[in-house]
């Protein structure tokens, strides 16, 4: 569902978010999955692992820790 859309298309963005959260309400670990905005993108992400902090080392550690958790791009360029 990797979809590029204009920021002005708020209705379409909300539809994509609602559909993604309805289709995947929980991560495999049991935590809630929720839409998260990060770097002009919207991700469906495990709430235990949100948008990684700034800094290369912190992003690497966050990526390793989030392996196996839900993280799916919903929309970009927003």
N, C-alpha and C positions, 0 to 999 in steps of 0.2 A: 504494500500500500504506500510505497514511497512516492509522495505526490508534491510537486512544486506548485505553489499557489501564491497569488498576490496578497499582501497584508490587508488590502481593502476588502477582501472577500471573507469577512468575519463569519457569515452564516455557514459557508462551506467549511471553514476551519472548525467551527463548533460541531458540525455534523461528523467530521472525521474524528475528532476527539471523543465524542459520545459513542460512536460506533466502535472505536478501538477499546474504550473502557468497558463497553458492554460485551464485546467478544472475548476479552481477556481481563476479567476483574481481579484476578490473583496471579501472582508469580508462582512458579513451581515450588518455591520455598515456603509458600503459605501467606506471605505478606501481600498487602494490597498493591495493585499496579495502578499508577496514576499518570496523567499527562504532566510533563515537565518541560518548561521552556529552557533551552540552553543554546547559546550562540546562534540565534535566529532560526532555530529548529525546534520542533515540538516532538518529544519522544514519549512513548509509553514505557514507563520504567518502574522497576521494583522500588517501593518506597524506602527500602533499606539502603538503596544505592542511588542517590540522586545525582545531579549534575556535578562532575568532578571539580575539585578546587583548581585554582590557578597554579601553575608551576608544573614543569615536566615530570618531576619525581612523584608528586602527588597524583597526577593523572595516570601514571603507570601503575602505581599502587592501587588506585581506585579501579582501574581496568582489570587487574588481576583479581581483586576482591569480588568484583561483580560477575565473574565467570559463572555461567549457569543460571543467572538471574535474567528476568525479562528486561529487554531493552530493544524497542522497535521504533524506528522512525515513522512518525505520523505525517508530518509536513515540514517543509524547509522553505527558507526565504521569507519568513514571516517577521 
